[in-house]
Amino acid sequence: MRVWQISSFGIDSLELVERPTPQPGPGEVLVKVHAVSLNYRDLMMVKGFYNPKMKLPRVPCSDGAGEVEAVGQGVTQWKRGDRVCGIFMQNWIEGPPTPEKIKGALGGDIDGMLAEYVVLKETGLVRIPEHLGFEEAATLPCAGVTAWNALMAGDVRQGTTVLMQGTGGVSIFALQFAKLKSARVLGISSSDAKLQRACSLGLDEALDYGETSEWDKWVVEKTGGAGVDVVVEVGGVGTLPRSLRAVKMGGTIAQIGVLSGPAEQIPVPMILHKQVHIRGIYVGSRENFEEMNAAISAANLKPVYESHTWTEAQKAFEEMEGATHFGKLVLKVG
């Protein structure tokens, strides 16, 4: 089979190589991969920024979808032909996270999905919603589950106001899920064209922050001086101070991103005075994934993505680095 592997760090160093097709052992499943999606974490892995000490070579990418090719001894949950996605952390099945559960992350701790075939644990898979194709399903494991858990952390419902930052995979999923729950969504981006696309998906208020960097003041104005109930914070420490000023008293910041460095000192007294809940979101469990899939199926929701062939993996990573995409970037395998 063919796989993309990180032989040394850097997008240009990604190699498409031949490896023996693996065989499933007891409790394992062989999956023929049809589509893989990219996350910012994958880019950081490839460039060596996420874990400079990661053992190489490593097959990147946590998110993929395909069909069961064969099952190992004792496997009862799956059969040949089943349409499946791998879960981000192969050991986090249910319940709250623990140090043991968050080990085994695909494309980091262990080889990922950017291969023609992968072997995963029987418990490390979920069924693809019936109305989704493989490319659509490949967008779900990291960005989808992360956005879902971000909204769950803020108890988003009708009457809730949510702020999304940018128009990448997590942010667009957060928009779609928030609208399923009849929430009001404000969004900021440096691209007016992307904001217009987001408005077509239900975004209620939009701001091009290239025109004004003080988007926190805009948020407060648009919420009648109160601030939003939930911030889906994908920027990192560089945007956290403004997120703290934009969130309402007693509100929630779902902290996801590590995209930016510190632009100013984090105003810790504001966390205390506003009694803000800051919740770190690191994807989620198989149980979370299945809850999300049930909501996606009930609403017939379709992920938003742009597609490449998997031989264009380097080009897709460059596109992610340049942040020119909208929604998810997907590689069609084959």
N, C-alpha and C positions, 0 to 999 in steps of 0.2 A: 504494500500500500504506500501511498504518498502522504507525507506530513510536512507541515511547515515547522521549523524548529529555530529556537534562539541558540545559535552556536557561540556567538559573542554579542555584546550589547550594541544596539543601534538598528534602526529600521533597515539600512542597507545590508546588514549582516544576517537578516532573516534568510533561511535557506529552505528550499523545497527539496526534500530528500526522500529516498526509499527506505522503508523499514519493513520487517516482517509483519504480516497481519497478525494481531494478537488473538489469543483464544481465551474464552471465558473459563475461569476456574469455578469451584463450588461457591454458590451465592452470587455469581457475577453474570453480567449480560454484555454480549457483543452488540454494539450499535453501529449501523451504517449511517454515517453523518451526511445529511443533505444540505444543511445550512449552519453558518456560524455568525454570530454578531460580535461587534467590537465594543468594548468599554474603555473609558479613559484609563482604568487600572491596567488593561492589557497593553496600552501604549507605554505606560510607565514601566511595566515589566520588560517590554522589548528594549526600552532605552536604558534599563538598569537603574532607574530612579526609585522603584518601589522596593526592591530587595537586591542591593548590589552584591550580596553574598549568595544569591540563588545558584544552586547547582545547575550547571549547563552540561549538555544541551537540554532545553526544556521546550515542550510543545506549548505554545501560548493559547490564550482565550478560554474564558470560563463558560461561555454561552453557546450552546449548540442544540440542534434538533435533528432527529433522524428516525430510523425504524429499527426494530429489534431484528438482528440477523441470526443470532443463536443465543441459547441460554446454557449456563453451567449447571452442574449437579445441584439438586435441591431447590432450584428457583421455581417458585409457584406463582408469582405476581405477574409475570410477563411471558409472552409467547412470540414466536417469529411473526413479523409483520406489524406488531404493535407500534404506534407512533408515539415517540417519547422525547422529552427534554431531560438533560442532566440537571441536577440541582447544584447550586454554586459551591456549597460546602457539603461534601459527601457524608459527613458524620453528623450534621445537624438535622435531625429528623423532626423533632417537635420540642415544645417547651422553650424556656429561656436559654440564652447562650451560656456556655461554659468554656473554659480553655480547651477541653477535650473536643467539644462539638465543633469549634471553629477551626480545627485542624482539617487538612484534606481539601483545601480550596483548589478547584480546578484552575490550571494555567498558572499556578504559583507553587503551592506545596507539592502538587503532583502535576503530571502532564495534563494539558487541557484538550480542547475540542477541535483544534485546527488540524484535523487529520481525516482521512477517508473512513477510518474505523477507530472506535474507542471501546475499551472495556470499563464498565462502571459497576458499582455495587447494585444489587437488586433493589435496595432501599434508596439508592441515589438517583432515582428516576421519577418523573411524574408523567401522566398521560397528557397529550396535547389536546386542547379544546377542539371539538369536532369541526368547527367552522374555520379554523386557521390552517393555512399551509405551513410547510416547513420553514420558509423564510420568515414568516410572521411569528411563528412560535420561537424561533431562535432569539428573538429580541427580549424574551420574557425573564430568563433566570436571574440576571443581576439587576438590570435597570427596572424591569417591571416589579419585581419583588421589593426592591429598595423603595420605589415610589409608593407602593402599596403600604409598606410598613411605616413610611414617613407620615402618611395620612392617618393611619391607625394610631400612631403616637399622639397626634393632635386631635383625635376623636372628631374627624371631619364629618360634617353632616349638613343638612339644609340649614342655612343661616350662617354657616361658617365662612370666613373670608381667608383665602389662601394666597400667599405670594410665591410665585415661581421665578427662578433666576435662569435666564438663558433659554435655549430651545433645543438642548441636547436630549438624549434618551430618557433620563430620569425626569427631567422637567416636563417633557411632553406627556409621559405616562402620568405624572402627577396631575397635569391639567385634565387629562381624560378621566382619570379616576375621581377627581374632585367634582367634575361635572356630572358623573354618574350619581354622586351623592348630593346633587343640587346645591353645591357650594358656589360662592362667588370667587373668581380667580383674577388676581392682578398679575401681570407679567412684565419683566424687564429684559431687554436684549440690546445689543449694539447694532442690530440689523432691523430696519423698519420692514424689509421684505419678509423676514422670518416672523416678525410680530404679526403681520397681516395674515400669514398662513396659520399662526396660532389662533388668531381671532376667528378664522373659519372653523376651528375645532371647539370654539366656545369661550375663548379668553374674553373676559368682560372689560378689562382696562389694560392698556398697553403703554409702555414708555420706552423710547429709544434713549438709553442712558449715554449714548454718544453725544446727545444734545445737552444733557445735564447730568453731572455725576452725583448730584444730591437726590438720588432716587428714594432715599428714606423719607425725605420731606414730602415727596410726591405721594408715597404710600400713605403717610399720615393724613395728608390733605384728602385723598380719595376715600379715606375711612372716617371722615368727619372728626379727625383729631384723635381717634382711638388707637389706630394701628391694626394690623391683621392678627387673626387668631393663630395662624400657622405660617411659618416661613420654611419652605423647602430649600435649605441652605446648601447649595452645591459649590459655592465659590471658595470656601475655606476661610482661614483666619483673615485674609485680606478684605472679605466682605462681611465678616461677622459683626464688627462694630455698627455698621449701617443696619444690619438685620436686627440688632438689639434695639436700635432706635425706631425701627419700623414695626416691631411686634407690639401687641397690646400688653397691658399689665396682666400678668398671669397667663400670657400666651405661651406657645410652644415653638421652639426652633428645632427642626429636625436636621441635625448636622450630618451631612453626607460628604461634601466635597473637600478636596485637598488641592484645588486648582491654583490658589493664589497665596502668596506670602503676605506677611504682615504689612499693612499700609499705615496703620496707627496702632497705638496701644489698645488692647481690649478693655473696654470700660467695665471692669468688674463691679464697681458700686451699682451700675445700672442693672446688672443681673439681680442684685439683692433688692434694690428699691422697686423694680418692676415685677419681682418674683417670677422671673422667666424660667420656664422648663426648657433645658437644653438636653435633647435626647440624641445620642449617637446612634446612627443607623448603619449597620454593616450587613446589608442584604437581609437574610432571614432563613427560616427553616423550610423543610419540605412541607410541613403543615401550613405555613404561611403561603407558600407557592400554590398549594391546592385550594386554599381559601380564595386567593386572587383569581385562579383559573375559573372557579365557580362563578365569581362576579363577572368575569370577562365573557363566559359562556351565556349567562343570563341576559347580558346586555348586547350580545353579538358584537362586542367591541373589536375593532381592528387596529393593531399597532401601526405606527407611522415609521417608515424606514426608507432608506435608499439602498439599492442593490449593486453589487459588483460580483464578478466571477472570482473564485478563490485564488486563481493564479495571479490576480491583481492585489494580493494581500498587502504588499509594500505600498502600493498606491493608496489603498484604503487607510492604512495607518498614517500616511502623510496627510490625507484629507482630514482625519481626526485631529492630527496635530495642528492643522490650520484652522480648525473649528468652522469649516465651511458647510458642514452637513446640517440637516434638520431632522430631529428624531434620531433613529438608530441607523448605523451602518451595518449592512449584512453582506456576507460572502456566501455565494451559492457554490456548494461543493460538488465537483464532478466534471 
